Amino acid sequence: MDWILELNSTVNSIVWGPPMLFLLIGTGILLTIATRGVQFRKFLFGGRQVLGLDRPASGEGAVSGYKALATSLSATVGVGNIAGIPIAITAGGPGAIFWLFVAGLFGMATKFAEIAIALQFREKDPNGEMRGGAMYVLAKGFRMPWFGSVFAALCALAAFGIGNLIQGNSVAAAMQVSFGVPNWVTGLALVAATALVVLGGLHRIAEVASVLVPVMCGTYVLCALYVVLTNWSELPGVVALVLDSAFTGHAAVGGFAGAAVTSAIRSGIARGLLSNEAGLGSAPIVHAAAVTDHAIRQATYGIFGVFIDTIVVCMLTASTVLLTGAWTTDLEGLGIAAHAFQEGLPGAWGGTMVSVAVALFGFSTILGWAYYGETGFTYLFGVRGILLYRIAWSAMVYVGAIGGLQAVWDLTDTMNALMAIPNLFAVLGSVGLLRRLMREFFPPNG
């Protein structure tokens, strides 16, 4: 067993190594050029869609554009937005945050492109549900159904790791540490809550996500903003620290061991891409089910998905960690975030707030990834086993809550990275189609 774990660790270091990071960020840069900076030019247009200021879109689909966005955010805004940011700073220094910001900017273009292409090739399953994603693009657009099956299999398997077992484990750990709730109790509660939502399919998942995501993100953002505003005088120094560290590295200080510029770049870009999942092909699966009159309209929602996840939530987490000096302690990951909020919020409830946020973020991720995994499963095996899949999904949350999951973390990281390969093949091979769709929707300038 040990040799299997060591082998996977080696594979993981390769698939999440510099070539993959270069491919992901390079794709974002290429798409930014190909779309002439669509994430900047059409940012306000996307904002009007998200806020419902324009007339609601009509057309085929299962859920509204906003609910599709909320569901995708429920999957991407997760524990990594809290624990992952301190990990990036610990590995790469404060400069990692600059490169995380850069990854977010280019990730907006990638998310826009992959959603647009997924909608163009979506189709109804035998139950009449609209389905889409890289598997359908590869099968219909490239005549490579076998490659689509590879993506679907990776998605279905990775979902049980990143979207189920790991989230259940994180929620149970947070509840045990802050409130003394036994893991098995949290596990049973999660199974019941998950089944109540997931058994209702996408419509119920989207309904819950459309309420849960604004509440959990809004509460977390307000708490983080409080820390930032009460330490406002320190902000210019922190910004200068981030920029200097991004290009010169950072020496050891406090509990921080120091980091070179290459570490800052690698850690920041990796954390940004892992957080917003731009290029991995997950979010297009649910956006493909949205009611819309044109693929490009729904694709602009994806720009905001990355903006909220990376530019807002991740950057605010980083700000609290840097402003309070928590990054120089000997703590790790979630402990650094909890310490930052304990220092920055009044009273002694900062750590409790982090635990509650982890629980809500983790549960929302379970819901969002349930649909991703289900779509991969449906593509491979058809619709007859959907009910059994949903029951199995709900039950596996309990396994995650009570088990140690280091091996699952490693295996999931590998499968998650491998999802990017077929997805990026589909996206990069469809740049011409993307540009045509943009000219069609945004005449005469595209």
N, C-alpha and C positions, 0 to 999 in steps of 0.2 A: 504493500500500500504506500509506503514511504517513497518508493521510487516513482510511483505514479504521480504523487504530489510534486515531487521534485521535477519530473518531466513537464508537468503542466505549468509549474512556476517558470521554467525555462521558456516554454512556448509563450507564456503570458508576457514575459519580458520582451519577446520578439514582436508579437502582434500589437503591443502597446508601446513599442520602442519608437525611436526617431522616424523610421520610414512611415509608420502609420500616422504619426502626428503630422509629419510633413504632408502626407497625402490629404488628410482631413483639412488642415489649415490652407494647404495649397488649393484645394477644391473651392474653399470659401473665397480665396483671393481671385481665382479664375472666374467664378460666378459673379463676383462683384464687378469685375471688368466686363464680362459678357452682358450683364444686365444694366451696365452703366450706373452702378451704385443704387440698385432698386431699394435697398433697405434704408437709404437716406432720402431718395427722391420721393418715395411713396410711403414714408413713415406716417405722415398725417392722414393720408388716405386710409391706411390700415387702421389707424386710431379711430377714425370715424366709423369703420365697420365694426370694430370691437365694441365701441360705446353705443352702437345702434343709432347713430346720428343720421345715417343714410337709410333709404328705404330697404327693408329686409329683403334678402335675396329670395328668389323663387327657383323652382326646379326640382330635380330628383334628389333624394337623400333621406336620411333617417333622423338626423338631429340638426338643430340650428348651427350656424357658423360659430356663434359664441359658445354653445355647449360643447362643440367639438374642440375648441380651444381650451375650455375649462378642463375637459377630460385629458387632453394632452398635457396640460400643466399639472394635473393631479399626478401624472406619472413622472414628470421631469422635476418638479419642485419637491424634493424629498430630503432625506436625511443627509445626503451629500452636500446640500446647500448650507447645512449647519456644521457638520463634522468635517466635511471635505475641504472647506476653505482653510481652517487652521492647519490641516495636514499639508496643503499646498504651501502655506507660509513657512511651516516648519522645514519642509524639504527645499524650498527655493528662496526663502527670505521674503521680505515685503515686496520686492520687485516682481514676484510671481503674480501679484494682483494686477499689475499693469498688463502683463501678457494674458491674464485671464480676461481682462477687458477687451483686448485686441481679438482674442478668440471669439468673444461674444459678438463683436461687430461683424466679423466675417461669417460667423455662424448664422447670422440673420439671413444672409444671401443663400447659404446652403439650405436652410430650412424652407425658405421661400421656394426654391427650385424643386426640392424633392416633393413638396406638397403639390405643387402645380402639376408635375409629371404624374404623380400617383392618381390625381383626380382625372386626368386625361384617359387613363386606362382602367378605371374602376368598372366593376360589373356587379350585377345582382347574383346572390347565391340562390340555390333552389328554394329557400324560405322567403325570398324576396328582399333580403337584407343587402344593402349596398356594401360591397367590400372592395378594398384597394390596398396598395402598398407595392413595395419593390417586387414582390413575387409576381404580381399581375403585370407590372411593367415589363419584366423580363420575359414572361410567357407570351404576352400579346404584342408588345412593341419590338422585342428582339428575337422572337421565335425561339426562346431558350427556356422551355418549361422546367428542364432539369435544374437550371441555375436558380429559377424561382423557387423550386422545391428546397434547394439548399438554404436559401434565405428563410423560407417558411419554417424549416426544421430548426435552424439556429434561433429564430425568434421564439418559437414555441418552447424550446428548451431553456433559453436564457431567461424567459419570462418567469419560470418557476424559481430561478435563482434571484436575479436582481429585483423582480417585482413581487416576490412572494416570500420565500424562506428568509431572505436577508432582512426584508422589511418587518416581518413578524418577530424576528430575533431582536432587531433594534428597538421596536416598540416595547417588547417584554422587558428588555434590559433597562429602558428608561423608567418604566413603571415600577420595577423592582428597586432601583436605586433611589428614586425620589419619594415613592409612596409605600414601599415595602410590599407591593402586590406580588404574590408568587407567580412565577412564569406560567404555570399551568392554568392559573385563573385568567391571566391576560390572554393566553392562547385560546381558551374556550370563548371568551368574550369576542375576540377577533374573528373566530370561526363563525359565530352567530351573526355578527355585524356584516362580515364579508358575504356570507350566504344570502342574507336579507337583500343585499344590493345586487350582487353578481348574478344570482338566479333570475333576476328580472331583465338581464341582457343589457345592451347598450343604452336603451332608453332610460332605464333606471340608473345606470352608472352615470350617464350624462346629467340627469336631474340632480343627483346627489353632488356630483362634482361642481355643477354650476352654482351651488350654494356653499359647499365646503371650501372650495379653492379661494374665493374672495374673502371669506371669514378668516381662514388660517393665514393666508398671505398678508391680508390687511393688518391683522393683529401683530404678526411678527414684524412687519415693516414699521408699524407705529412704535413698537418697543425699541427696535434698532434706531429709529430716528430720534427717539428720546435720548439714547446714549450719545448719538452724534451731536445733537443740539446742545446738550449739557456739557459737552467737551469741545465746543465750537472753536475755542481759542487754540486748541491743539491741532486742528484740522490742517492748516497750511503746512505745519511741520511734518505731518503724516504724509501729505501729498508729495512733499519734497523728498521724504524718505523713500517712498514707493518709486518715484521716478529715478532717483539716484541709484537705488538698488537694482532697478530693472536693467541698467546699462553698465553698472560697475561692480555688481555683486554686493555682498554685505558681510562684514566681519562678525565674529562671534560676539554675543552680548547676552547677559543674563543666562537663561536656560537654552538660548538659541546657539547652535553650534557653528553658524556661518554658512554661506552658500555662494557659489560662483554664478556668473551671469547665465551660463548654460543651464544650470539647475533652475534658475528663476524662469527662464523661457520654457523649459520642458515641463516644470511643475504647473505653471500658470496655464499654458495651452492645454495640457492634459486635463486639468481640473475643469477648465471651461467647457471643453468638448464632452467630458463625461457628464457634466451637470446638465447642459442644454440638449445633449444627444443629437446635435446637428451633424448630419452625415451618417448616422447609424440606421436610419430608416424606420424608426419607431413611430414618431408622431404622425407621419403621413397616413398610417393605417387608420387612425380615427378621423383625421381630416377628410379622408376619402369618403366617409359616410355622411358628410355635411350636406345640407340643402343649399345649393348654390346654382347660379345661372352660368358661371364661368370658372374654370380652374384657377385663373389668376386672382379673382376676387378672394377666394378662400385662402390662397397662398399668402396673401398679405396678412392674414391672421397669424401665420407662422412667424413673421417678423416680430410681432409682439410677444409671441411665446418665448423666444430667445431673449428679448429685451427684459421681460419680467423676471425670467429665471436667472439670467446672468448679470445683466446690467443693474437690476434693482436688488433682488434678494441676495445674490452672492456678494455684490459689492457692499451692501449694508452689513452683512456678516463680517466681511473683511474690515470694514471701518470700525466696528465695535471691538474686534480683536486687537487692532493696531492702536486705537485711541486709548484703550484701557491698559495697554502694555501686557495683556494676557499672553501674547505670543512669546514673551521672554521668560515665562515660567517653565518649570520642568514638567508641566502637564502635557497631555497628548490629545489630539483630535477633539472629540466632543467635550472633554474636560476643559480645554482651552476656551471653547465657546461658552460653556456654562460659567466659567470664571469671569469672562468678559461681561456677561450680563449681570452676574452677581455684583461686580464692581460698579457697573454703570447704571443699574436700575435701583430705585429707592427700596428700602426694606431688605428682606432676605429672600425675596421670591424670584430673583433672577434665574437661579438654577432650576426652580420649579417650572418657570416659563419655558425654558429650553426643553425640559422633559416633555411638557405638554405639546410643544411644537414638534418634537420628534415623533410623538404618538400620532398627531394629526397628519404630519407629512408622510409618515410611514404608511398609515392606513389609506391615504389618498393614492399613494403609489401602488398599493395592492389593487385598488379598483381600476386605475388606468391601465396597468399592465395586464390585468385579467382580459381585457378586450384585445390587446395586442397578441397575447398568447393564443387566445381563442381563434383569432383570424388566421394565424399560422397553422393551427390545428385543422381548421376548416378547409384551408387550401389543400392540405395534404390528405385528409381523410373524409371530407364531405361534412354535411350538416347533421347526420344522424347521431353522432356522438357528442353533440354540443352540451346537452344536459349533464352527461357523465363528466365531461371536462369541467363544467362549472362546479359540480359537486366536489370533484377531486381538487380543484383550485382552492375552494373554501377549506377543505380538510387539511391541506398541506400547510396552511398558515400556522396551525397548531404545532406541526413538526418544527417549523422555524422558531416558534416562540420558546420551545423547551430544549432545543439542541444547540450544540457548538458547531459553528458553520465556517471555519476558516477555509476548509477545502471547497465549500460551495462558493465562497467569495472568489477564490482563484479561478475555478472553473467558469463561473459566470462572467468574470472579467474577460476571459478568453473568448467565450461565445459572443459576448457583446461586441468585442472588437471585430470578430470575424463577420458579424452582420454587416459591417461597414463595407466590406469588399464587394459583394454583389450589389449593394445599394448604390455605392459610388460609381460602379460600372454603369448602372442604369442612368444615373444622373448625368455623368459626364458624356455619355453617349446620346443624351437627349438635349444637349445645349441648343442645337438648331431648332428643335421643336419648342423649347422654352422661349426662345427669342420670337418665334412666329406667334405663339400664344400672347406674348406681351404686346406685340404690334397690333394684334387683333383686338385686345382689350383696352389698350392705352394708345389709340391712334391720335396724332400721326407720329408721336415721338417714341412710342414703345415704353 
